[in-house]
């Protein structure tokens, strides 16, 4: 990933599991992240986050992730603790990059969590990469993480719907795409927007959004704004 390491001194791959799709109403229940420098992995986190007293996980989330209310209660951090742990992954970084698969979704939830504890400004120091946007330029529909894992034959990676597993699968995918064509730097702060449903959630001022079709045409970064 030479094009990225020329620009960044730390790359943090992260993923979230949540109680639903609406970041203003739903909550993060797990954050998984791995922080990398050019020398290799330097830190990481895999944290469950407790729900407020009296709130329970929807049954379909339990079935999807395998995470239970009991596990959140026994192993989960308080939301502020999780926010501070994530912020610590950025400590000392001069040029950090945050990357995720379908990053718009995860950024909505991460920003909402950090904002509650006055930590949201750490995102101002970061630049952002949506790995799904890159994948959509490389392969036709469908574009789920499991499809990308299969397309690149990533042995040892699985879309398990557990945050740390999906974060590590995203790293392997990023490395495979860089080996295929190392133009990843062209996608920094450039997110593809769903051609049918449009933008989901917050329009972040530090991101450029462009409509991205299902079928590959010319790369998104060459299209007019």
N, C-alpha and C positions, 0 to 999 in steps of 0.2 A: 504493500500500500504506500509506495513511495510518494505519490502525489499528495497524500494526506500528511505524511510525516514531514514533508517539506514545510507545511503550514502550521502544524500543531505539535505541542509537546506532551499532550495527554489526550487520549480518546476514551471516553466513557460510554460503553454500550449498556443500555438499560431497558427494562421492561416492567410493566405493572400488571397486576391482576386486580380487578375491581368488582364491586357489587353490581355493577350495571354499566350503561353506556353514557349516562348523563353526569358530567363532572360536577355540576352544581347540586345534584341530588344524591349521587352515589359516592362511594368512597374507595380509596385504595386499600386492599387487604394484603398485598404483598408487593415489595419492590425488590427486584434483582438487578444487580449492576456489577460490572467489572471495569476497572480503570487500568488502562494500558499506557505505557511509555514506549519509546522506540526499543528499550532494552527488554520489554516483556511486561507481564502482568504485575502491577504494583499494589493493588488493593481491590476489595470488592465488598459487596453486601448482599445478603439474602434475608430480608426482614419481613416478618408478618406484622400487621398493624391491627390492633384491637378496634373493634367497633364500639360505638357509644353504648352505655348500659341500656339494656332493653331491646337493642336492635339485633336481628339475626340475619344470617346469610340466606339469600333466596335459594331454594332447592336446586335450581338449574345451575347455579354457580358452584355449589357443592359437588354436583355431578360432573361438571366440566373440569374443575380444578383439583378435586379431591381434598380441598381445604375445608375444614369443619369449624363450627363455632367453638368447640372445645379446644381445638388446636390454637385458634386465635387467642382465646382467653389464657391458655397456659403458656404459649410461646411468643405472643405478640407484644410489640412495643407500643408505647403511647405514640400518637401521631407526631408530637413534637420531637420525640427521640428519633423517630425514623427520618424526619425532615433534617435534623441536625446531622445524622449519620450520612445522609446523602450529600449534604453540603460539604462534609469533611473530605469527600472524594475529590473535590476541586481544590483543596488547600495546596498552595504552592505552585499551581499550574499557571503559567503565563499565557498560554494559547490553547485553551481546552476546546474540544469538540464533543458534543453530545450526539449520540447516534441511537436510533431505535427503528424497529420495523413498524410502519404506520405511526410515525413519530408525532403526527398531529394529535392523535388520540392520547398518547402517553404524556405529551407536553401539557395538554389541557389539565389532566389530573395532577401532574407534578407541580405545575404552576399554582394550582388551587391549594395544594398541600403546603407548599413553601410560603405562599402569601399569608396563610393563617398565622404564621409565626415570624413574619417579617424577614423571611429569607429569600424572597423571590428575586431580589436584585442580583443574586449570584448568577442568574441566567443571562444577565446583561454582559457578563464577561465571556460567555460561550458563543460558539457558532454551532450550527445544527445540520444534521444529515438524516434524511429519511431514506432508509435502505429500501423500503417498498417503492418509492419513487424511482430509484435506480432500476429495481427489478422490473417495473412496468415498462421501462425503456428497453429492456433486454429480452423479455418474453411476453407472449400474448396471454390473455385471460385464461384461467383464473390466477389470482395474485395473492393468495393466502401464504403465510409463512411456510406451511406444509408443502405447498406447491413449489416454492423456491428451493426448499431442502431437497425435494425429489428431483427437480430440474438439474441441480448442480451435484446430485448424487453425494450428498454430505453424510458420509458414514459417521456414526457417533453423534449425530445431531437429531433432535426430535422436537416437534412442536407439541410440547406436553401440556401447554396452558398452565405451566408453573413459571414464574417470572425469571428465576435464575437460569433455568434450562433454556427458555426462549431467548434470553439475552446472550447466552453462549452460542446458541444456534445462529443468532444474528451476526455474531462476530465471525463465525466460520463462513457464513454466506458472504459477508463483506470481503473477506480475504479471497474467496473463490471468484467473486466478481472483479476484484482488482487484478487477479491473475489473468482473467479473461480479457479485460480491457481497463487499463488504469486511468480512467477519466473521472474518478470519483470526486475530485476537487471541483468539477463543474457543477456539482449538485449541492454545494454548500449553501445553506439558507434558501434552497429552492424546493418547494413541496408541490407535488402534483395534486390537483383537485379532482374529485370524483366527477366524471363527465355527466352523470345523471342527477346526483344529489347535491352537488356543490360542496362548499366548505363546511366542515363539521366543527362546531365550537368556536373558540376565540380566534380572531384574526390577529396573529401576533405581528407587531410592527417590524420585527427583525427578520421576518420570513417573506419571501416573494412567492406568491401563489399563482399557479398557471393550470389551466384546464388540461387534463391528461387523458387521452383516449384509451380505450381498452386494447386496441391493436397498435402494435409498434409502427410508428412512422419515423420521422426524423427525431433525434434526441430532444427531449424537452428543453434542454438548456439552449438550443438553437432556435426555438420558437419565439416569436415576438411576444412581448408582455401584454 
